[in-house]
Amino acid sequence: MALRNLNFTLQGDRYVAEETVNADYALHLERKESGGFYISQRSSDEGTFVSCPLPSTLYNPGQFIDWCFGHGVYPMHIRIESMSEVTKGTIREAE
């Protein structure tokens, strides 16, 4: 699958991007500084996002994040939140 850019917008005190994924994916974020990082998910087309468990190293990661994620059921709607401004964000789904 092709590499897609993520568009983050400031919502309150967090930078947020939403995406729909159809397979496991690699996420790459470059941020102005370290800080909190969260992913929420929902399997329905609308409704409430729920927190997604992350490895402990991703709860307050550094300036750069490179990680592969799998949700088990697809399609899945994800919400990515960063407490630090994201200067570059990309996602690449597995083929």
Phi and psi in radians as a Rosetta constraint file:
Dihedral C 1 N 2 CA 2 C 2 CIRCULARHARMONIC -1.252 0.35
Dihedral N 2 CA 2 C 2 N 3 CIRCULARHARMONIC 2.691 0.35
Dihedral C 2 N 3 CA 3 C 3 CIRCULARHARMONIC -1.267 0.35
Dihedral N 3 CA 3 C 3 N 4 CIRCULARHARMONIC 2.303 0.35
Dihedral C 3 N 4 CA 4 C 4 CIRCULARHARMONIC -2.076 0.35
Dihedral N 4 CA 4 C 4 N 5 CIRCULARHARMONIC 2.467 0.35
Dihedral C 4 N 5 CA 5 C 5 CIRCULARHARMONIC -1.421 0.35
Dihedral N 5 CA 5 C 5 N 6 CIRCULARHARMONIC 2.513 0.35
Dihedral C 5 N 6 CA 6 C 6 CIRCULARHARMONIC -1.756 0.35
Dihedral N 6 CA 6 C 6 N 7 CIRCULARHARMONIC 2.433 0.35
Dihedral C 6 N 7 CA 7 C 7 CIRCULARHARMONIC -1.892 0.35
Dihedral N 7 CA 7 C 7 N 8 CIRCULARHARMONIC 1.964 0.35
Dihedral C 7 N 8 CA 8 C 8 CIRCULARHARMONIC -1.693 0.35
Dihedral N 8 CA 8 C 8 N 9 CIRCULARHARMONIC 2.410 0.35
Dihedral C 8 N 9 CA 9 C 9 CIRCULARHARMONIC -2.177 0.35
Dihedral N 9 CA 9 C 9 N 10 CIRCULARHARMONIC 2.595 0.35
Dihedral C 9 N 10 CA 10 C 10 CIRCULARHARMONIC -1.344 0.35
Dihedral N 10 CA 10 C 10 N 11 CIRCULARHARMONIC 2.117 0.35
Dihedral C 10 N 11 CA 11 C 11 CIRCULARHARMONIC -2.232 0.35
Dihedral N 11 CA 11 C 11 N 12 CIRCULARHARMONIC 1.787 0.35
Dihedral C 11 N 12 CA 12 C 12 CIRCULARHARMONIC 1.217 0.35
Dihedral N 12 CA 12 C 12 N 13 CIRCULARHARMONIC -2.088 0.35
Dihedral C 12 N 13 CA 13 C 13 CIRCULARHARMONIC -1.844 0.35
Dihedral N 13 CA 13 C 13 N 14 CIRCULARHARMONIC 0.239 0.35
Dihedral C 13 N 14 CA 14 C 14 CIRCULARHARMONIC -2.237 0.35
Dihedral N 14 CA 14 C 14 N 15 CIRCULARHARMONIC 2.632 0.35
Dihedral C 14 N 15 CA 15 C 15 CIRCULARHARMONIC -1.688 0.35
Dihedral N 15 CA 15 C 15 N 16 CIRCULARHARMONIC 2.182 0.35
Dihedral C 15 N 16 CA 16 C 16 CIRCULARHARMONIC -2.210 0.35
Dihedral N 16 CA 16 C 16 N 17 CIRCULARHARMONIC 2.426 0.35
Dihedral C 16 N 17 CA 17 C 17 CIRCULARHARMONIC -2.357 0.35
Dihedral N 17 CA 17 C 17 N 18 CIRCULARHARMONIC 2.495 0.35
Dihedral C 17 N 18 CA 18 C 18 CIRCULARHARMONIC -2.110 0.35
Dihedral N 18 CA 18 C 18 N 19 CIRCULARHARMONIC 2.536 0.35
Dihedral C 18 N 19 CA 19 C 19 CIRCULARHARMONIC -2.644 0.35
Dihedral N 19 CA 19 C 19 N 20 CIRCULARHARMONIC 2.708 0.35
Dihedral C 19 N 20 CA 20 C 20 CIRCULARHARMONIC -1.932 0.35
Dihedral N 20 CA 20 C 20 N 21 CIRCULARHARMONIC 2.250 0.35
Dihedral C 20 N 21 CA 21 C 21 CIRCULARHARMONIC -2.015 0.35
Dihedral N 21 CA 21 C 21 N 22 CIRCULARHARMONIC 2.595 0.35
Dihedral C 21 N 22 CA 22 C 22 CIRCULARHARMONIC -2.073 0.35
Dihedral N 22 CA 22 C 22 N 23 CIRCULARHARMONIC 0.151 0.35
Dihedral C 22 N 23 CA 23 C 23 CIRCULARHARMONIC -2.900 0.35
Dihedral N 23 CA 23 C 23 N 24 CIRCULARHARMONIC 2.985 0.35
Dihedral C 23 N 24 CA 24 C 24 CIRCULARHARMONIC -0.951 0.35
Dihedral N 24 CA 24 C 24 N 25 CIRCULARHARMONIC 2.700 0.35
Dihedral C 24 N 25 CA 25 C 25 CIRCULARHARMONIC -2.587 0.35
Dihedral N 25 CA 25 C 25 N 26 CIRCULARHARMONIC 2.740 0.35
Dihedral C 25 N 26 CA 26 C 26 CIRCULARHARMONIC -1.819 0.35
Dihedral N 26 CA 26 C 26 N 27 CIRCULARHARMONIC 2.309 0.35
Dihedral C 26 N 27 CA 27 C 27 CIRCULARHARMONIC -2.003 0.35
Dihedral N 27 CA 27 C 27 N 28 CIRCULARHARMONIC 2.315 0.35
Dihedral C 27 N 28 CA 28 C 28 CIRCULARHARMONIC -2.231 0.35
Dihedral N 28 CA 28 C 28 N 29 CIRCULARHARMONIC 2.139 0.35
Dihedral C 28 N 29 CA 29 C 29 CIRCULARHARMONIC -2.215 0.35
Dihedral N 29 CA 29 C 29 N 30 CIRCULARHARMONIC 2.398 0.35
Dihedral C 29 N 30 CA 30 C 30 CIRCULARHARMONIC -2.066 0.35
Dihedral N 30 CA 30 C 30 N 31 CIRCULARHARMONIC 2.223 0.35
Dihedral C 30 N 31 CA 31 C 31 CIRCULARHARMONIC -2.182 0.35
Dihedral N 31 CA 31 C 31 N 32 CIRCULARHARMONIC 2.793 0.35
Dihedral C 31 N 32 CA 32 C 32 CIRCULARHARMONIC -1.151 0.35
Dihedral N 32 CA 32 C 32 N 33 CIRCULARHARMONIC -0.517 0.35
Dihedral C 32 N 33 CA 33 C 33 CIRCULARHARMONIC -2.789 0.35
Dihedral N 33 CA 33 C 33 N 34 CIRCULARHARMONIC 3.020 0.35
Dihedral C 33 N 34 CA 34 C 34 CIRCULARHARMONIC -1.237 0.35
Dihedral N 34 CA 34 C 34 N 35 CIRCULARHARMONIC 2.928 0.35
Dihedral C 34 N 35 CA 35 C 35 CIRCULARHARMONIC 2.782 0.35
Dihedral N 35 CA 35 C 35 N 36 CIRCULARHARMONIC -3.136 0.35
Dihedral C 35 N 36 CA 36 C 36 CIRCULARHARMONIC -1.051 0.35
Dihedral N 36 CA 36 C 36 N 37 CIRCULARHARMONIC 2.646 0.35
Dihedral C 36 N 37 CA 37 C 37 CIRCULARHARMONIC -2.555 0.35
Dihedral N 37 CA 37 C 37 N 38 CIRCULARHARMONIC 2.318 0.35
Dihedral C 37 N 38 CA 38 C 38 CIRCULARHARMONIC -2.463 0.35
Dihedral N 38 CA 38 C 38 N 39 CIRCULARHARMONIC 2.587 0.35
Dihedral C 38 N 39 CA 39 C 39 CIRCULARHARMONIC -2.253 0.35
Dihedral N 39 CA 39 C 39 N 40 CIRCULARHARMONIC 2.327 0.35
Dihedral C 39 N 40 CA 40 C 40 CIRCULARHARMONIC -2.069 0.35
Dihedral N 40 CA 40 C 40 N 41 CIRCULARHARMONIC 2.784 0.35
Dihedral C 40 N 41 CA 41 C 41 CIRCULARHARMONIC -2.489 0.35
Dihedral N 41 CA 41 C 41 N 42 CIRCULARHARMONIC 2.770 0.35
Dihedral C 41 N 42 CA 42 C 42 CIRCULARHARMONIC -2.671 0.35
Dihedral N 42 CA 42 C 42 N 43 CIRCULARHARMONIC 2.483 0.35
Dihedral C 42 N 43 CA 43 C 43 CIRCULARHARMONIC -1.641 0.35
Dihedral N 43 CA 43 C 43 N 44 CIRCULARHARMONIC -0.211 0.35
Dihedral C 43 N 44 CA 44 C 44 CIRCULARHARMONIC -1.570 0.35
Dihedral N 44 CA 44 C 44 N 45 CIRCULARHARMONIC 2.781 0.35
Dihedral C 44 N 45 CA 45 C 45 CIRCULARHARMONIC -1.210 0.35
Dihedral N 45 CA 45 C 45 N 46 CIRCULARHARMONIC -0.397 0.35
Dihedral C 45 N 46 CA 46 C 46 CIRCULARHARMONIC -2.546 0.35
Dihedral N 46 CA 46 C 46 N 47 CIRCULARHARMONIC 2.861 0.35
Dihedral C 46 N 47 CA 47 C 47 CIRCULARHARMONIC 2.205 0.35
Dihedral N 47 CA 47 C 47 N 48 CIRCULARHARMONIC -2.838 0.35
Dihedral C 47 N 48 CA 48 C 48 CIRCULARHARMONIC -1.613 0.35
Dihedral N 48 CA 48 C 48 N 49 CIRCULARHARMONIC 2.366 0.35
Dihedral C 48 N 49 CA 49 C 49 CIRCULARHARMONIC -1.337 0.35
Dihedral N 49 CA 49 C 49 N 50 CIRCULARHARMONIC 2.508 0.35
Dihedral C 49 N 50 CA 50 C 50 CIRCULARHARMONIC -2.085 0.35
Dihedral N 50 CA 50 C 50 N 51 CIRCULARHARMONIC 2.627 0.35
Dihedral C 50 N 51 CA 51 C 51 CIRCULARHARMONIC -1.052 0.35
Dihedral N 51 CA 51 C 51 N 52 CIRCULARHARMONIC 2.459 0.35
Dihedral C 51 N 52 CA 52 C 52 CIRCULARHARMONIC -1.890 0.35
Dihedral N 52 CA 52 C 52 N 53 CIRCULARHARMONIC 2.235 0.35
Dihedral C 52 N 53 CA 53 C 53 CIRCULARHARMONIC -1.113 0.35
Dihedral N 53 CA 53 C 53 N 54 CIRCULARHARMONIC 2.397 0.35
Dihedral C 53 N 54 CA 54 C 54 CIRCULARHARMONIC -2.121 0.35
Dihedral N 54 CA 54 C 54 N 55 CIRCULARHARMONIC 2.687 0.35
Dihedral C 54 N 55 CA 55 C 55 CIRCULARHARMONIC -1.059 0.35
Dihedral N 55 CA 55 C 55 N 56 CIRCULARHARMONIC 2.585 0.35
Dihedral C 55 N 56 CA 56 C 56 CIRCULARHARMONIC -0.997 0.35
Dihedral N 56 CA 56 C 56 N 57 CIRCULARHARMONIC -0.506 0.35
Dihedral C 56 N 57 CA 57 C 57 CIRCULARHARMONIC -1.211 0.35
Dihedral N 57 CA 57 C 57 N 58 CIRCULARHARMONIC -0.257 0.35
Dihedral C 57 N 58 CA 58 C 58 CIRCULARHARMONIC -1.722 0.35
Dihedral N 58 CA 58 C 58 N 59 CIRCULARHARMONIC -0.037 0.35
Dihedral C 58 N 59 CA 59 C 59 CIRCULARHARMONIC -1.279 0.35
Dihedral N 59 CA 59 C 59 N 60 CIRCULARHARMONIC -0.534 0.35
Dihedral C 59 N 60 CA 60 C 60 CIRCULARHARMONIC -2.519 0.35
Dihedral N 60 CA 60 C 60 N 61 CIRCULARHARMONIC 1.174 0.35
Dihedral C 60 N 61 CA 61 C 61 CIRCULARHARMONIC -1.345 0.35
Dihedral N 61 CA 61 C 61 N 62 CIRCULARHARMONIC 3.079 0.35
Dihedral C 61 N 62 CA 62 C 62 CIRCULARHARMONIC -1.342 0.35
Dihedral N 62 CA 62 C 62 N 63 CIRCULARHARMONIC -2.755 0.35
Dihedral C 62 N 63 CA 63 C 63 CIRCULARHARMONIC -1.224 0.35
Dihedral N 63 CA 63 C 63 N 64 CIRCULARHARMONIC -0.514 0.35
Dihedral C 63 N 64 CA 64 C 64 CIRCULARHARMONIC -2.054 0.35
Dihedral N 64 CA 64 C 64 N 65 CIRCULARHARMONIC 2.455 0.35
Dihedral C 64 N 65 CA 65 C 65 CIRCULARHARMONIC -2.236 0.35
Dihedral N 65 CA 65 C 65 N 66 CIRCULARHARMONIC 2.181 0.35
Dihedral C 65 N 66 CA 66 C 66 CIRCULARHARMONIC -2.344 0.35
Dihedral N 66 CA 66 C 66 N 67 CIRCULARHARMONIC 1.925 0.35
Dihedral C 66 N 67 CA 67 C 67 CIRCULARHARMONIC -2.645 0.35
Dihedral N 67 CA 67 C 67 N 68 CIRCULARHARMONIC 2.596 0.35
Dihedral C 67 N 68 CA 68 C 68 CIRCULARHARMONIC -1.809 0.35
Dihedral N 68 CA 68 C 68 N 69 CIRCULARHARMONIC 2.369 0.35
Dihedral C 68 N 69 CA 69 C 69 CIRCULARHARMONIC -2.158 0.35
Dihedral N 69 CA 69 C 69 N 70 CIRCULARHARMONIC 2.622 0.35
Dihedral C 69 N 70 CA 70 C 70 CIRCULARHARMONIC -2.440 0.35
Dihedral N 70 CA 70 C 70 N 71 CIRCULARHARMONIC 2.342 0.35
Dihedral C 70 N 71 CA 71 C 71 CIRCULARHARMONIC -1.899 0.35
Dihedral N 71 CA 71 C 71 N 72 CIRCULARHARMONIC -0.210 0.35
Dihedral C 71 N 72 CA 72 C 72 CIRCULARHARMONIC 1.535 0.35
Dihedral N 72 CA 72 C 72 N 73 CIRCULARHARMONIC -0.607 0.35
Dihedral C 72 N 73 CA 73 C 73 CIRCULARHARMONIC -2.250 0.35
Dihedral N 73 CA 73 C 73 N 74 CIRCULARHARMONIC 2.367 0.35
Dihedral C 73 N 74 CA 74 C 74 CIRCULARHARMONIC -2.369 0.35
Dihedral N 74 CA 74 C 74 N 75 CIRCULARHARMONIC 2.663 0.35
Dihedral C 74 N 75 CA 75 C 75 CIRCULARHARMONIC -1.261 0.35
Dihedral N 75 CA 75 C 75 N 76 CIRCULARHARMONIC 2.706 0.35
Dihedral C 75 N 76 CA 76 C 76 CIRCULARHARMONIC -2.300 0.35
Dihedral N 76 CA 76 C 76 N 77 CIRCULARHARMONIC 2.337 0.35
Dihedral C 76 N 77 CA 77 C 77 CIRCULARHARMONIC -1.619 0.35
Dihedral N 77 CA 77 C 77 N 78 CIRCULARHARMONIC 2.230 0.35
Dihedral C 77 N 78 CA 78 C 78 CIRCULARHARMONIC -2.111 0.35
Dihedral N 78 CA 78 C 78 N 79 CIRCULARHARMONIC 2.629 0.35
Dihedral C 78 N 79 CA 79 C 79 CIRCULARHARMONIC -2.193 0.35
Dihedral N 79 CA 79 C 79 N 80 CIRCULARHARMONIC 2.111 0.35
Dihedral C 79 N 80 CA 80 C 80 CIRCULARHARMONIC -1.859 0.35
Dihedral N 80 CA 80 C 80 N 81 CIRCULARHARMONIC 2.242 0.35
Dihedral C 80 N 81 CA 81 C 81 CIRCULARHARMONIC -2.214 0.35
Dihedral N 81 CA 81 C 81 N 82 CIRCULARHARMONIC 2.365 0.35
Dihedral C 81 N 82 CA 82 C 82 CIRCULARHARMONIC -2.249 0.35
Dihedral N 82 CA 82 C 82 N 83 CIRCULARHARMONIC 2.377 0.35
Dihedral C 82 N 83 CA 83 C 83 CIRCULARHARMONIC -1.396 0.35
Dihedral N 83 CA 83 C 83 N 84 CIRCULARHARMONIC -0.184 0.35
Dihedral C 83 N 84 CA 84 C 84 CIRCULARHARMONIC -2.028 0.35
Dihedral N 84 CA 84 C 84 N 85 CIRCULARHARMONIC 2.581 0.35
Dihedral C 84 N 85 CA 85 C 85 CIRCULARHARMONIC -1.044 0.35
Dihedral N 85 CA 85 C 85 N 86 CIRCULARHARMONIC 2.321 0.35
Dihedral C 85 N 86 CA 86 C 86 CIRCULARHARMONIC -1.634 0.35
Dihedral N 86 CA 86 C 86 N 87 CIRCULARHARMONIC 2.108 0.35
Dihedral C 86 N 87 CA 87 C 87 CIRCULARHARMONIC -1.624 0.35
Dihedral N 87 CA 87 C 87 N 88 CIRCULARHARMONIC -0.393 0.35
Dihedral C 87 N 88 CA 88 C 88 CIRCULARHARMONIC -2.674 0.35
Dihedral N 88 CA 88 C 88 N 89 CIRCULARHARMONIC 2.308 0.35
Dihedral C 88 N 89 CA 89 C 89 CIRCULARHARMONIC -2.466 0.35
Dihedral N 89 CA 89 C 89 N 90 CIRCULARHARMONIC 2.246 0.35
Dihedral C 89 N 90 CA 90 C 90 CIRCULARHARMONIC -2.353 0.35
Dihedral N 90 CA 90 C 90 N 91 CIRCULARHARMONIC 2.739 0.35
Dihedral C 90 N 91 CA 91 C 91 CIRCULARHARMONIC -2.424 0.35
Dihedral N 91 CA 91 C 91 N 92 CIRCULARHARMONIC 2.432 0.35
Dihedral C 91 N 92 CA 92 C 92 CIRCULARHARMONIC -2.352 0.35
Dihedral N 92 CA 92 C 92 N 93 CIRCULARHARMONIC 2.093 0.35
Dihedral C 92 N 93 CA 93 C 93 CIRCULARHARMONIC -1.446 0.35
Dihedral N 93 CA 93 C 93 N 94 CIRCULARHARMONIC 2.613 0.35
Dihedral C 93 N 94 CA 94 C 94 CIRCULARHARMONIC -1.182 0.35
Dihedral N 94 CA 94 C 94 N 95 CIRCULARHARMONIC 2.630 0.35
